[in-house]
């Protein structure tokens, strides 16, 4: 009986996310086969899921605001995590390309973290037109 109640309550979620996972894999593949580049981001999926769920519950007059706010917070966290992972992978690739030592990599990491906490907009917004590197590194042929 307990298994029946569990399946009754959660089967739609399992089926929905299984189908969603399949679509995430096969739709971009099908479009790529046709020569069209298609990308789907986690933030987009979560925002669409939250919007659809909120709209359907709001239409019934049963929208739980607390859960909706938690969903919005989750979307923000997904975006922040996507940004952090992308930045970390790009930094790791750059460090490997420059063949920096472990000590130099740690110093650079701490310097970047310090610069981010002082002025996060510098990392999140595009540079102004004509902006140049403020302090080029002496002896660096790439600067």
N, C-alpha and C positions, 0 to 999 in steps of 0.2 A: 504494500500500500504506500509506503514512504517513497519507494522508487517511482511509483506512478505519479505521485504528487510532484516529485522533483522533475520528472520528464515533462509533466503538464506545464509547470512554471517556467522551465528553462529551455525547452526544445526549440522555440522560435529564435532565441538568442544564439544557440549553437548552430542552427541551420543558417541563420543570417550571416554570422561571422565566417562560417565555412564557405558560403557562396561568395562573400566579399573577398576572402582570401584567394579563391579561385579567379575571381574577376581581376584582382590586382596582379595576378601572375599572367593570365592569358590574354587580357585585353591589350596591354602594351606589346605583348609578343605578336598578336594578330596585326596590330597597327604597324609594328616594325616590319613585319612581313610585307605589308602593303607600301612600305617606304615612308611612313608617317611616324614622327617621333612624338610619343605621348608619355607624360610623367604624371604620377599621382603622388601627392605629398601627404604625410601623416596628419598634418594640421588641417588640411583641406577635408580629409575624410572625417576626422573627429568633429570639425565644425559643421559639416553637412549632417552627420548623424545626430548631433545635439540639436540642430535647427529642425530637423524632421521630427525628432521625438518631442521637442518642446512645442512645435506647432500642433501636433496631433493631441498632445495632452492639454494644451491651451484651448483647443476647439471643444474639448469635453469639459472644460472648466476645472481640470484637476492638475494644473501645472505646479509641481513642487519647486518653489523658488530656491530653496536651500540646495537641492540636488542640481538644479540648473546652474547655480553659482559655482558649485564644485566642478561641474562640467567645464565651465568657462576657465576656471583655474587650471584644470587639467590641460586644456588646449594651450594656455599660456606656457605651462611647463613643458609640453611636447615641443613647442616652438623654441623655447630656450635650450632644451636638450638637443634638438636638431642643429641649432646654431653652434653649440659647444662642441658637439661631435665633429661637425664639418670643420670648424676652426682647428680642433686638435689634430685631425687627420692631415689637414693642409700644413700645419706647423711641423708635424712629424715628418712629412714628405720633404719639406724645405730643409729641415735639420739634417736629414739623411743626404740630401743633394749637396749641402755645404760641407758635409763630413765633419761636423763640430764634435768636440770632445764632450764627455758627460758633464764636466764642470761648466763648460761654456753653454751647453744646452740648458742646464739648470739656471744659470745666471740670466740667460735670455728669457726663460720661462717666468722667473720672478719679476724681471723687468716688465714683461708684457702684462703680467697680472697687476702690477703696481700702476702701470699706465692705464689699464682698463678701469681700475677702481677710481682713478682720478678723473678720467674723461671717457666714459663709455661711448659717447656719441662719435668719437674718433674711430671706433671700431664698427659702429653700426650704420653710420651715414656715409654717403659717398664724399670723396674729397672735393673741395672747391676747385673750380677751373683754374689751372695754372699752379696748383699746389705742388711743392717740391719737398724732398726729404730735408728735414730741418738740420740734422747733424749726420752727415755722411760718415761712414766708418773709414778711418784712414787705412789705406792699403787694400781696401776691398775692391776688386775689379768689377764687381757686380753693382756697386752703388752708383 
